[in-house]
Amino acid sequence: MIKSSDYSPEHISCPSYVSKAGAELFGVINEAGKVSYLKATIMVDNTFVEEAKTGRQAESRFRFSGKCITNGCLHWDAGTGTCVLIDKLIGIINQPVSQSLQACPIRQKCRWFLQEKELACANCSDVFRNGESEFFEMS
């Protein structure tokens, strides 16, 4: 497991970010409820945020990343210097690592990948922000 002290914190991205100007769009939730990853991220601007407010919440249709704020996040464990959300999600989703991972445009700077490597990736495509509460209610 890689801790925050092992990597430059200003470059680590949270893969469970909100829709706001400055965020990076990196995936779209498909009809099966899984994330289809983009080939490259798209920087979100105010126009996107306003358009995405129509219909369901943007976070239930898209995946965004943004700067991991460590101590400013309720999923941060200052004692271990890790994000506990990915550990909870791995425990609930429990997908094993497959032979090949989907291409992901944020993998090299992703908090979850830096901590849990391929196991985080194996469970990531089942996660979307508004679905997190449903996962926790089921467990």
Secondary structure, 3 states (H helix, E strand, C coil): CCCHHHCCHHHCEECCCCCCCCCEEEEEECCCCCEEEEEEEEECCHHHHHHHCCCCCHHHCEEEEEECCHHHCCCEECCCCEEHHHHHHHHHHCCCCCCCCCCCCCHHHEHHHHHHCHHHHHHHCCCCHHHHHHHHHHC
